Amino acid sequence: VSDLVGRAHLFDQMLQQERSMGDSGLLKAQEWESLRAEMKLRKTMYDQDYVVLTLAWPEDGGDIRLIVQGAIRNEDYLGMTDKGELAVLLANTSVALARQVQERLEIRGAKVIGMGV
């Protein structure tokens, strides 16, 4: 059983590396936009809300993952859009909850420059 769990963990790591930009942990634009398209479909089919927060890159060159860590949930996604913007996709989230996330991000030093779907 432990061998199976170990292989599953390695497979998960490989998938994450393919979906992410190097060691940054940021989703590549293609992966992020695919998730956004899935959220749009869920909104249409199941009326599940989602919100996208666009972030400015840290001016001091800080690690954006450390800034957002603890401010977003495990089911939220940080990545690059197809326009080259840094964004967080908040799955199954209302605008009111997104504003709370925005506040948490800004307390941690992130600059939210846009909110939309």
C-alpha positions in Angstrom: 0.0 0.0 0.0 2.8 2.4 0.9 4.4 1.9 -2.5 1.1 2.7 -4.2 0.7 5.9 -2.1 4.3 6.8 -3.0 3.7 6.4 -6.7 0.5 8.4 -6.5 2.4 11.2 -4.7 5.1 11.2 -7.4 2.5 11.3 -10.1 0.8 14.3 -8.4 4.1 16.1 -8.2 4.8 15.5 -11.9 1.3 16.8 -12.8 1.9 19.9 -10.6 5.2 20.6 -12.3 3.7 20.3 -15.8 0.9 22.7 -14.8 3.1 25.2 -13.0 5.7 27.8 -14.1 9.0 26.3 -12.8 9.4 26.3 -9.1 7.1 29.3 -8.7 4.0 27.3 -8.1 2.0 29.7 -10.4 -0.2 27.9 -12.8 0.7 28.4 -16.5 -1.7 30.6 -18.5 -3.1 27.6 -20.4 -3.9 25.7 -17.1 -5.3 28.8 -15.4 -7.6 29.7 -18.4 -8.7 26.1 -18.5 -9.8 26.4 -14.9 -11.5 29.7 -15.6 -13.5 28.1 -18.5 -14.5 25.3 -16.1 -15.8 27.8 -13.6 -17.7 29.6 -16.3 -19.4 26.3 -17.2 -20.2 25.5 -13.6 -21.7 29.0 -13.3 -24.0 28.3 -16.3 -24.9 24.8 -15.4 -25.1 24.9 -11.6 -25.2 28.6 -10.7 -21.9 28.3 -8.8 -20.3 31.7 -8.3 -16.6 32.4 -8.8 -14.5 35.6 -8.7 -11.2 36.5 -10.2 -8.9 38.9 -8.4 -6.1 40.5 -10.5 -3.0 41.2 -8.5 0.0 43.5 -9.1 3.4 41.8 -9.0 5.1 42.6 -5.7 7.2 45.8 -6.2 10.0 44.4 -3.9 10.2 41.2 -5.9 8.9 39.2 -3.0 7.5 35.7 -3.4 3.8 36.1 -4.3 3.1 32.5 -3.0 4.2 33.5 0.5 2.1 36.7 0.3 -1.1 34.8 -0.7 -0.5 31.8 1.5 -3.1 31.7 4.2 -5.2 34.3 2.5 -6.7 31.9 -0.1 -8.1 28.5 0.3 -6.8 25.2 -1.1 -9.5 25.2 -3.8 -8.5 28.6 -5.1 -5.9 29.0 -7.9 -3.0 31.4 -8.3 -1.6 31.8 -11.8 -1.0 33.7 -15.0 -3.9 34.7 -17.3 -3.6 34.5 -21.1 -3.0 38.3 -20.9 0.0 37.8 -18.7 -1.7 39.1 -15.6 -1.2 37.6 -12.1 -4.6 36.4 -10.8 -6.4 34.4 -8.2 -9.4 32.4 -9.2 -11.7 32.1 -6.2 -13.9 29.0 -6.8 -17.5 28.8 -5.5 -17.2 32.4 -4.0 -19.5 35.3 -3.8 -18.4 38.9 -4.4 -18.9 39.6 -0.6 -16.5 36.7 0.3 -14.1 37.9 -2.5 -13.9 41.3 -0.8 -12.9 39.6 2.5 -10.2 37.7 0.6 -9.1 41.0 -1.0 -8.7 42.5 2.5 -6.7 39.5 3.7 -4.4 39.8 0.7 -3.9 43.5 1.1 -3.1 43.1 4.8 -0.4 40.6 3.7 1.0 43.2 1.2 -0.6 42.1 -2.0 -2.1 44.8 -4.2 -5.4 43.8 -5.8 -5.9 45.8 -9.0 -9.1 44.2 -10.3 -12.1 42.0 -9.4 -14.3 40.3 -11.9 -15.3 36.9 -13.4 
